[in-house]
Every structure is written in C-alpha cells, then in structure tokens.
Amino acid sequence: MALGRTVEVTVPATSANLGPGFDTLGLALSVYDTLLVTELPAGELDIEVSGSGAEEIPRDESNLIVRTIAHVYADVARPMPGLRIVAENGVPHGRGLGSSGAAVTAGILAAKGLLDGDVEIDDTDMLRLATEIEGHPDNVAPALFGGLTIAWMGDRGPQHKKLLVHRGVSPLVLVPAYTMSTSAARSLQPPQVSTADAVFNVSRSALLIAALMQSPELLLDATADRLHQDYRAGAMPETQRLVQALRAAGFAAVVSGAGPSVLVLADGPGSRQDAVELAAATTDTPWDALLLAVDVRGGTVGTRAEGST
C-alpha cells in the first residue's frame, strides 16, 4: 500500500518564566526537535526516536506527539490515520527547556501539515489545541510562534503576544545532568503569596519587557523574582547556588522553567564565557553550556517531497 503525505516539523526549545514572569513569559531558543511524520493506513504506528530522553519515550499510542495529533484530528472531526514518526530530540528532556511543550507543538504542527488542503488550522486554533494538551500556554506559545511571548488565559481562551528581543540579549543555558519534574516543582509552590511579593513581581515583569526589548542593561534588576524560585530551591540546591553566584557577579541568571537548568540573559555575547567559567568554578555539578540565540520563527512545518532524504 502506498504511503501517504510526509511532513517535516522543527520546534525550538523554550524557557518559561524568565524570573518574575511566572506562567506568563516565555522565550524561544535555538535548540530544536525535528520530526518526519508520515501518514500510514489507519491502525498502524511506527515510532523511532533518537536524542535526548529517547530511551524513556513510549513507542505506542501513549506517546505525547501521537496523543496530540489524535486530539487535533478529533477536534476537526477527521479520522485518525496511522503514523510513522521519526524524531530527533535536540531539546533536553526534564531540564526546564520545554520538552513537553515542544512535543505538543510538534504534534499540532504535524497534524496541521497532514491536514493541509482539507482543514485549515490557524494560529488561534493551534494555541488553543496546544494549551488543551499542555495545560498552560507559557511554553507552547513561544514554541509555536518564536521570540518572546506573553501568554494569558482570556474570555476567548488562551491568547499570546509575540515581541521582538533586543539584538544585544544573548542567552546562555547551563544544563546539569540531573532532571526535575515540572509537577514536583509546582507542588512546592505556596497556595498564597504576600501582597508585597506580588507587587514586587509585577514591577519586575513590567521592567523585564523593557529590558528584553530596549534596555538589556536593566536585565539583572528585571529578572529578580519572589514568587517561585526560592520555594523550589530545596529541590535543586545546586541550581539555586549557581543562580545566586551568577547574580552576585552581575549576571541576569534565573531558573529556566521549572528547572533545573539555569538561563543567563547576558547583555552581549562576550560576557557569556565569563558566566560559563563561573559556573565551572562555583558548584560540584558539571554544567553543559549552550550558547544560544533567540529563535524568532517558532515551530515550522513543511511537506517533504516524495523520494527526498
């Protein structure tokens, strides 16, 4: 039986929160998951995975990409096809760089590509569908659309605004060997915070938008947080120790997402190597240094020509 359409999907890593912007701000980064997804006859499923977390990823219908594609097909009332998925994971898993959001985004984009010409799925639909699976839009918004995003839940469902980042902002991600569960990190959050802490984070979140778009020299003050990082510190002491050391040295360092990676928003590419050297000297944990750029495109999908490799 002839195979059906094949689509090629690329999705960037993301870092959410960025310090004070808890569950609201996200940044797309230049590390990628790539996939080839091919239609097969209904009921067939073949999954190949390489790269980060490959040994832990299910190869059956419980696979997050498969579940996401099925969710989209159900939403548009189309029969679910069989699938062949070949995935290469560049986004580190369990490190606070949006690996689950990347998988959901990949599924959304793959379904969009496979359904192209039959059903049109616009940006609003993609964000809605991705949020229904992921549970919150702060990672999937930058994964879908790139750049710096503000995401929120409104009367019309999840919404986002994409912003351009100042060319002087140079991201560095320091990735440890150990992992952190997002659900475990969230369980450490208190149900209530003080008005003073809430006001502090509101002011820093507003300042952070200005720093990222216009004034990178303000990034250290703008990335201060009182809502989530300190509460999670006991679960990842080496991460907290590194964040504190970097900030004491003048670097705008934060916990990336739920951790345990550390995101440094340097105000120029030259200072990033100094941060890498400080990380090596500060903790007993080895840190894999990723000198990255802000991804401005977000996830992409295209049809793979028949016979191409």
C-alpha positions as CSV (number, residue, x, y, z in Angstrom):
1,M,0.0,0.0,0.0
2,A,1.4,3.4,-1.0
3,L,2.4,5.7,1.9
4,G,0.7,9.0,2.4
5,R,1.9,12.5,2.9
6,T,5.1,13.2,4.8
7,V,5.6,16.4,6.7
8,E,8.8,17.7,8.3
9,V,8.5,19.6,11.6
10,T,11.0,21.7,13.6
11,V,10.3,23.0,17.1
12,P,12.5,25.2,19.3
13,A,13.3,24.8,22.9
14,T,11.7,27.3,25.2
15,S,12.4,28.9,28.6
16,A,9.4,30.0,30.6
17,N,9.0,32.4,33.5
18,L,12.3,34.3,32.8
19,G,12.4,35.0,36.5
20,P,9.4,37.2,37.5
21,G,7.1,36.3,34.6
22,F,5.7,33.2,36.3
23,D,3.4,31.2,34.0
24,T,3.3,34.2,31.6
25,L,6.5,34.9,29.8
26,G,8.4,32.5,27.5
27,L,11.4,32.7,25.2
28,A,12.1,30.5,22.2
29,L,15.7,29.3,22.0
30,S,17.8,27.9,19.1
31,V,17.9,24.2,20.1
32,Y,15.4,22.1,18.2
33,D,13.4,18.9,18.0
34,T,13.0,17.7,14.4
35,L,10.5,15.1,13.1
36,L,9.3,13.4,10.0
37,V,5.7,12.3,10.2
38,T,4.1,10.1,7.5
39,E,0.5,9.0,7.1
40,L,0.1,5.3,7.2
41,P,-3.1,3.1,6.9
42,A,-5.3,3.5,9.9
43,G,-4.3,1.5,12.9
44,E,-0.6,1.3,12.0
45,L,2.0,3.0,14.2
46,D,5.8,3.1,13.9
47,I,7.9,5.4,16.1
48,E,11.6,6.0,16.0
49,V,13.3,8.4,18.5
50,S,16.9,9.5,18.9
51,G,18.5,12.1,21.0
52,S,17.6,13.4,24.5
53,G,15.2,11.2,26.5
54,A,14.9,8.7,23.7
55,E,15.0,5.7,26.0
56,E,12.1,6.9,28.1
57,I,9.7,7.9,25.3
58,P,6.9,5.5,24.6
59,R,6.5,4.0,21.2
60,D,2.8,3.4,21.4
61,E,-0.5,5.4,21.4
62,S,0.5,6.9,24.8
63,N,3.3,8.9,23.0
64,L,2.6,12.6,23.6
65,I,3.0,13.5,19.9
66,V,0.6,10.8,18.9
67,R,-1.9,11.8,21.5
68,T,-1.6,15.4,20.3
69,I,-2.2,14.5,16.7
70,A,-5.2,12.4,17.7
71,H,-6.5,15.4,19.7
72,V,-6.3,17.7,16.6
73,Y,-8.0,15.1,14.3
74,A,-10.8,14.6,16.8
75,D,-11.2,18.4,17.1
76,V,-11.7,18.8,13.4
77,A,-13.8,15.6,13.1
78,R,-11.4,13.7,10.8
79,P,-10.5,10.0,11.1
80,M,-7.1,9.4,12.7
81,P,-4.6,7.9,10.2
82,G,-1.8,5.5,11.0
83,L,1.5,7.2,11.6
84,R,5.2,6.8,11.1
85,I,7.2,9.2,13.3
86,V,10.9,9.7,13.1
87,A,12.0,12.1,15.8
88,E,15.4,13.5,16.7
89,N,15.3,15.3,20.1
90,G,17.7,18.2,20.5
91,V,15.7,19.8,23.3
92,P,17.0,18.4,26.6
93,H,14.3,16.4,28.5
94,G,13.4,17.1,32.1
95,R,15.7,20.2,32.3
96,G,13.2,23.1,32.2
97,L,13.5,23.8,28.5
98,G,10.0,23.0,27.4
99,S,10.5,19.4,26.1
100,S,6.8,18.5,26.7
101,G,5.7,21.8,25.2
102,A,7.9,21.0,22.2
103,A,6.3,17.6,21.8
104,V,2.8,19.0,21.9
105,T,3.8,21.8,19.5
106,A,5.3,19.2,17.1
107,G,2.1,17.2,17.2
108,I,0.0,20.3,16.5
109,L,2.2,21.3,13.5
110,A,2.4,17.7,12.2
111,A,-1.4,17.5,12.2
112,K,-1.7,20.9,10.6
113,G,0.6,19.8,7.8
114,L,-1.1,16.4,7.3
115,L,-4.5,18.1,7.1
116,D,-3.4,20.9,4.8
117,G,-5.8,21.3,1.9
118,D,-8.6,19.7,3.9
119,V,-8.8,21.6,7.1
120,E,-7.2,25.0,7.8
121,I,-5.8,25.3,11.4
122,D,-5.0,29.0,12.2
123,D,-2.8,30.4,15.0
124,T,-5.7,30.8,17.4
125,D,-6.7,27.2,16.9
126,M,-3.1,25.9,17.3
127,L,-2.6,27.8,20.6
128,R,-6.0,26.6,21.9
129,L,-5.3,23.0,21.0
130,A,-1.8,23.0,22.4
131,T,-3.0,24.5,25.6
132,E,-5.7,21.9,26.0
133,I,-3.0,19.2,25.9
134,E,-0.2,21.1,27.8
135,G,-2.5,22.7,30.4
136,H,-0.9,26.2,30.2
137,P,0.3,28.4,27.3
138,D,3.6,29.8,28.5
139,N,5.8,27.2,26.8
140,V,3.7,26.3,23.8
141,A,3.2,30.0,22.7
142,P,7.0,30.6,22.1
143,A,7.4,27.1,20.7
144,L,4.7,27.8,18.1
145,F,5.4,31.4,17.3
146,G,9.0,32.1,18.3
147,G,10.6,35.1,20.0
148,L,9.5,36.5,23.4
149,T,5.8,35.8,24.1
150,I,3.4,37.0,26.7
151,A,0.7,34.4,27.2
152,W,-2.5,34.6,29.1
153,M,-6.0,33.0,29.5
154,G,-8.8,35.3,28.4
155,D,-12.5,35.1,27.8
156,R,-11.7,33.7,24.3
157,G,-9.3,31.1,25.6
158,P,-5.5,31.2,25.5
159,Q,-4.0,34.3,24.0
160,H,-0.5,35.5,23.2
161,K,1.5,38.5,22.1
162,K,4.9,38.0,20.3
163,L,7.6,40.6,20.9
164,L,11.0,41.1,19.4
165,V,14.0,40.8,21.6
166,H,16.8,43.4,21.5
167,R,19.8,42.2,19.5
168,G,22.1,42.7,22.4
169,V,20.4,40.0,24.5
170,S,22.5,36.8,24.4
171,P,21.0,33.7,26.0
172,L,23.2,31.1,27.7
173,V,21.7,27.9,29.2
174,L,23.6,25.9,31.7
175,V,22.2,22.3,31.7
176,P,23.0,19.8,34.5
177,A,23.0,16.1,34.3
178,Y,20.1,15.7,36.7
179,T,16.4,16.3,35.9
180,M,13.5,17.9,37.6
181,S,9.8,17.1,37.3
182,T,7.6,20.0,36.5
183,S,4.8,18.7,38.6
184,A,7.2,18.2,41.5
185,A,8.4,21.7,41.2
186,R,4.9,23.1,41.1
187,S,4.0,21.1,44.2
188,L,6.4,23.3,46.2
189,Q,4.6,26.5,45.4
190,P,2.5,28.0,48.3
191,P,-1.2,28.5,47.6
192,Q,-0.9,32.2,48.5
193,V,1.8,34.9,48.5
194,S,2.1,38.2,50.2
195,T,0.9,41.4,48.5
196,A,4.5,42.7,48.8
197,D,5.8,39.8,46.9
198,A,3.1,40.1,44.2
199,V,3.8,43.8,43.7
200,F,7.5,43.1,43.5
201,N,7.0,40.6,40.7
202,V,4.5,42.8,38.9
203,S,7.1,45.6,38.8
204,R,9.9,43.3,37.7
205,S,7.8,41.6,35.0
206,A,7.0,45.0,33.5
207,L,10.6,46.1,33.7
208,L,11.7,42.8,32.1
209,I,9.7,43.5,28.9
210,A,11.5,46.9,28.7
211,A,14.9,45.2,29.4
212,L,14.4,42.5,26.8
213,M,13.1,44.8,24.1
214,Q,15.0,48.1,24.6
215,S,17.4,48.2,27.6
216,P,19.4,45.0,28.2
217,E,21.5,46.8,30.8
218,L,18.4,46.5,33.1
219,L,18.2,42.7,32.9
220,L,19.8,42.0,36.3
221,D,17.2,44.0,38.2
222,A,14.4,42.9,35.8
223,T,14.9,39.2,36.4
224,A,14.5,39.3,40.2
225,D,11.7,37.0,41.5
226,R,9.9,36.3,44.8
227,L,7.1,34.1,43.6
228,H,8.6,30.7,42.7
229,Q,12.3,30.2,42.6
230,D,13.1,30.4,46.3
231,Y,10.3,27.9,47.1
232,R,11.8,25.4,44.7
233,A,15.4,25.9,45.8
234,G,15.4,23.0,48.3
235,A,14.6,20.5,45.5
236,M,17.6,21.7,43.3
237,P,20.2,23.2,45.6
238,E,23.0,23.2,43.0
239,T,20.8,25.2,40.7
240,Q,19.9,27.7,43.4
241,R,23.6,28.0,44.4
242,L,24.6,28.7,40.8
243,V,21.8,31.3,40.2
244,Q,22.9,33.1,43.4
245,A,26.6,33.1,42.4
246,L,25.9,34.3,38.9
247,R,23.6,37.1,40.1
248,A,26.1,38.2,42.7
249,A,28.6,38.5,39.9
250,G,26.2,40.7,37.9
251,F,24.7,38.2,35.5
252,A,20.9,38.1,34.9
253,A,20.5,34.4,35.9
254,V,17.2,32.6,36.5
255,V,15.9,29.1,36.8
256,S,14.8,28.0,33.3
257,G,11.1,27.0,33.6
258,A,10.7,24.5,36.4
259,G,14.5,23.8,36.4
260,P,17.0,22.5,36.9
261,S,18.7,24.3,34.0
262,V,19.9,27.9,34.5
263,L,19.2,30.6,32.0
264,V,21.5,33.6,31.8
265,L,20.3,36.6,29.8
266,A,23.6,38.2,29.0
267,D,23.7,41.8,27.7
268,G,26.1,40.8,24.9
269,P,27.8,37.6,23.6
270,G,31.2,38.5,25.0
271,S,30.2,38.1,28.7
272,R,28.7,34.6,28.3
273,Q,32.1,32.9,28.5
274,D,32.7,34.6,31.9
275,A,29.4,33.1,33.1
276,V,30.4,29.6,31.8
277,E,33.7,29.8,33.7
278,L,32.0,31.0,36.9
279,A,29.6,28.0,36.6
280,A,32.5,25.6,36.4
281,A,34.1,27.1,39.5
282,T,31.0,27.5,41.6
283,T,29.4,24.1,42.1
284,D,30.3,20.4,42.1
285,T,27.8,19.8,39.3
286,P,29.1,19.8,35.7
287,W,27.1,22.1,33.5
288,D,26.7,21.7,29.8
289,A,26.9,25.3,28.4
290,L,24.6,26.1,25.5
291,L,25.4,29.4,23.9
292,L,22.2,30.1,22.0
293,A,20.3,32.7,20.1
294,V,16.6,33.7,20.4
295,D,14.6,31.8,17.9
296,V,12.4,34.2,16.0
297,R,10.5,31.8,13.8
298,G,9.0,29.3,16.2
299,G,7.8,25.9,15.0
300,T,7.7,25.2,11.3
301,V,6.1,22.5,9.2
302,G,6.6,21.7,5.5
303,T,5.7,18.9,3.1
304,R,8.6,16.5,2.4
305,A,8.9,15.9,-1.3
306,E,8.5,12.2,-2.3
307,G,11.8,10.4,-2.7
308,S,13.8,13.1,-0.8
309,T,16.1,12.1,2.1
